[in-house]
Amino acid sequence: MSYIYKILKQFLPAQYDGSDPLWAKRQIWVAKINHEDTVDEFETLEQARVKRDELDQADPTNRVYKIIQIDLTGTEPNTDIE
């Protein structure tokens, strides 16, 4: 299989609160937050982890970043890695 690893960013930087109603869970994930932001895709999981950690350290808003695995052959669905 051929994969790439993409970093997704929490659209609204807020921690999950179990008491929030379903529509307000703030679990909306985007590749770009605004037009100035970059789409971060990598060939290896290790490269993606390094970039995710850099983004996390530089972000004062406590936004959550996650990595997904994308199957380039289109035979498997995208998978949350971490």
N, C-alpha and C positions, 0 to 999 in steps of 0.2 A: 504494500500500500504506500501511497504517497500522501504525506500530510504537511500542513503548515499549522503553526500555533499563533493565535491572535489574542491580543489583550483587549478585553472589554472593560469599560469604565462604568461605574455606577453613575447614572445620570444625575440624580440628586444625592449629594453627599450626606447621607444620614444612616445611622445604624438601624438595623432591624429592631422593631419593637413589636413583640407578640400581641400587644393589645390593639395595634392598629387594625382597622377593618381591611379586608382583602384588597380593596381598590387603592389603599394608601400604604402598601408595604414598601414602597420606594425601591422596588427591585426591578428597575428598568435599566437595561444594559445597552451601551452604545459603543461603537468603535471610535467615534469622534464626538467630543463634547461641543465643539463649535468649529467654525470654518478655519480657524488658525491651528487647531489641533491636528495631530498626525494619526494615521491608522498604523498600528504597530503589529506587523506580521513577521514571523521568524521561521526558519527552517528547522530549528531544534528547540526542544522544550527548555533546555538550559539557557539559551539566549533569551527566550521569552521570560523565564524566571528572573534573570538579571535585570531586564528592562522593567518588569513589573515592580521589582523591589526598588529600583531607582525612582519610578513614578510615585510609589508609595512614600518613600522618604522625602521627596520634594513637595508633597502635597499637604498643606496645612489644614485642609478641610476634612480630613479623615475619610475621604472618598475610598470606596472599596474597589479593588482591581482584581479581575479574574482572568484566567487563561482558558481558552477553548481550543480543542483540536478539530481541524477541518480536514476532511478526507477529500483530496483533490480529484479522486476518481468518481466521486458522487455516489458511491455505493453504500456509504455509512452516514448516519446523521452526525451533525456537529456534536461534540461531547465536551462537557465541562471537565477540565482537568483539575484546576485548583483556583 
